[in-house]
Amino acid sequence: MPSALLENLVKTGTLKTEPPNQQEFDGLLQSAVHKLSDARLPGLSDEGRFTLAYGAAHALAVAALRWHGYRAEARYVVFQCLQETIGLERSQWMILDKCHRQRNLAEYEGYLEMTPQLMDALIEVTIEVHQRVLALGAVQ
């Protein structure tokens, strides 16, 4: 049964419905695994690690949304939908939302404010999201 919140986001144009695709889902998972693995390599800059870990989290959030048959019109929405798509606690997806804002500062203003604590939290939440997305199983 579709989530009422996700259906409301469709009504407002924030999400659109689109049949899930196993190949797309698998590709997003594979991309996330590679990025997360690379983000944990020693010797990378903080900016490089952040970019990779954020990219992994975003790919996983998109995969979760796509598994449910939705596509977001805006990049940030996929993190906000994690509570509905995989049952992620608000405190966890808020970390990803904060990282999204940090990503925008870096991307559009050339300024990245990354603390070791936020980097550790990003990786920890991304690992949790990965586990929950895997638990969704094959696309229906």
C-alpha positions as a printed NumPy array, in Angstrom:
array([[  0.   ,   0.   ,   0.   ],
       [  1.464,   3.371,  -0.995],
       [  2.434,   5.83 ,   1.715],
       [ -0.011,   8.72 ,   2.143],
       [  2.914,  11.128,   2.505],
       [  4.53 ,   9.954,  -0.723],
       [  1.204,  10.146,  -2.54 ],
       [  0.737,  13.704,  -1.258],
       [  4.185,  14.581,  -2.614],
       [  3.016,  13.262,  -5.986],
       [ -0.036,  15.516,  -5.811],
       [  2.177,  18.556,  -5.173],
       [  4.558,  17.616,  -8.002],
       [  7.486,  16.983,  -5.663],
       [  7.524,  13.318,  -6.656],
       [  6.317,  11.559,  -9.74 ],
       [  5.311,   7.947, -10.099],
       [  7.39 ,   5.735, -12.334],
       [  7.505,   1.949, -12.374],
       [ 10.541,   0.589, -10.53 ],
       [ 13.291,  -0.971, -12.604],
       [ 15.526,  -3.729, -11.239],
       [ 18.472,  -2.784, -13.451],
       [ 18.342,   0.858, -12.299],
       [ 17.967,  -0.242,  -8.67 ],
       [ 20.949,  -2.6  ,  -8.937],
       [ 23.048,   0.081, -10.634],
       [ 22.308,   2.576,  -7.876],
       [ 23.241,  -0.005,  -5.233],
       [ 26.484,  -0.879,  -7.002],
       [ 27.407,   2.786,  -7.395],
       [ 26.728,   3.412,  -3.707],
       [ 28.832,   0.447,  -2.588],
       [ 31.808,   1.611,  -4.654],
       [ 31.526,   5.214,  -3.453],
       [ 31.165,   4.238,   0.186],
       [ 34.128,   1.887,  -0.054],
       [ 36.248,   4.579,  -1.695],
       [ 35.206,   7.146,   0.929],
       [ 36.806,   4.945,   3.574],
       [ 40.194,   4.734,   1.84 ],
       [ 43.053,   6.233,   3.837],
       [ 44.784,   9.296,   2.479],
       [ 41.81 ,  10.956,   0.797],
       [ 41.092,  14.604,   1.474],
       [ 38.145,  15.468,   3.685],
       [ 36.396,  16.966,   0.666],
       [ 36.979,  13.824,  -1.393],
       [ 35.731,  11.555,   1.379],
       [ 32.666,  13.727,   1.901],
       [ 31.83 ,  13.853,  -1.798],
       [ 32.037,  10.077,  -2.094],
       [ 30.098,   9.317,   1.095],
       [ 27.402,  11.871,   0.237],
       [ 27.153,  10.424,  -3.271],
       [ 26.707,   6.933,  -1.82 ],
       [ 23.973,   8.129,   0.554],
       [ 22.174,   9.915,  -2.262],
       [ 22.335,   6.893,  -4.592],
       [ 20.898,   4.68 ,  -1.85 ],
       [ 18.11 ,   7.142,  -1.085],
       [ 17.233,   7.302,  -4.787],
       [ 17.273,   3.497,  -4.939],
       [ 14.845,   3.294,  -2.007],
       [ 12.498,   5.779,  -3.622],
       [ 12.717,   4.032,  -7.005],
       [ 12.013,   0.649,  -5.381],
       [  8.687,   2.104,  -4.256],
       [  7.905,   3.432,  -7.733],
       [  8.684,   7.121,  -7.29 ],
       [ 11.183,   9.591,  -8.672],
       [ 12.032,  12.925,  -7.039],
       [ 11.953,  16.217,  -8.887],
       [ 14.484,  17.757,  -6.472],
       [ 17.699,  16.255,  -5.148],
       [ 17.094,  16.909,  -1.434],
       [ 13.675,  15.231,  -1.349],
       [ 15.092,  11.706,  -1.484],
       [ 16.57 ,  12.099,   2.002],
       [ 13.318,  13.419,   3.438],
       [ 11.484,  10.394,   2.022],
       [ 13.731,   7.859,   3.765],
       [ 11.43 ,   7.776,   6.772],
       [  8.678,   6.487,   4.481],
       [ 10.731,   4.337,   2.087],
       [ 12.923,   2.426,   4.558],
       [ 11.723,   3.515,   8.008],
       [ 14.814,   5.599,   8.77 ],
       [ 14.487,   7.606,  11.962],
       [ 14.14 ,  11.374,  11.633],
       [ 17.395,  11.997,  13.517],
       [ 19.241,   9.887,  10.944],
       [ 17.805,  11.405,   7.785],
       [ 18.37 ,  14.854,   9.275],
       [ 22.114,  14.091,   9.233],
       [ 21.804,  13.435,   5.512],
       [ 19.791,  16.618,   5.086],
       [ 22.556,  18.583,   6.853],
       [ 25.127,  16.963,   4.569],
       [ 23.014,  17.982,   1.587],
       [ 23.203,  21.6  ,   2.727],
       [ 26.98 ,  21.218,   3.179],
       [ 27.21 ,  19.732,  -0.31 ],
       [ 25.394,  22.754,  -1.728],
       [ 27.759,  25.154,   0.036],
       [ 30.732,  23.294,  -1.392],
       [ 29.234,  22.956,  -4.859],
       [ 27.84 ,  26.455,  -5.304],
       [ 29.944,  28.615,  -2.983],
       [ 33.211,  26.686,  -2.795],
       [ 33.028,  26.308,   0.964],
       [ 32.934,  22.969,   2.789],
       [ 32.562,  22.945,   6.545],
       [ 33.177,  19.335,   7.499],
       [ 33.889,  18.201,  11.037],
       [ 35.233,  14.718,  11.767],
       [ 32.036,  14.069,  13.758],
       [ 29.789,  14.929,  10.807],
       [ 31.915,  12.793,   8.469],
       [ 31.675,   9.836,  10.868],
       [ 27.907,  10.354,  11.225],
       [ 27.49 ,  10.512,   7.432],
       [ 29.318,   7.223,   6.935],
       [ 27.461,   5.553,   9.815],
       [ 24.04 ,   6.622,   8.533],
       [ 24.964,   5.655,   4.967],
       [ 25.874,   2.15 ,   6.15 ],
       [ 22.495,   1.922,   7.917],
       [ 20.659,   3.146,   4.812],
       [ 22.535,   0.571,   2.721],
       [ 21.456,  -2.253,   5.025],
       [ 17.836,  -1.137,   4.949],
       [ 17.79 ,  -0.721,   1.171],
       [ 19.229,  -4.219,   0.761],
       [ 16.472,  -5.518,   3.049],
       [ 13.866,  -4.246,   0.558],
       [ 14.829,  -7.16 ,  -1.68 ],
       [ 14.232,  -7.414,  -5.403],
       [ 12.073,  -4.852,  -7.151],
       [  8.458,  -6.05 ,  -7.227]])
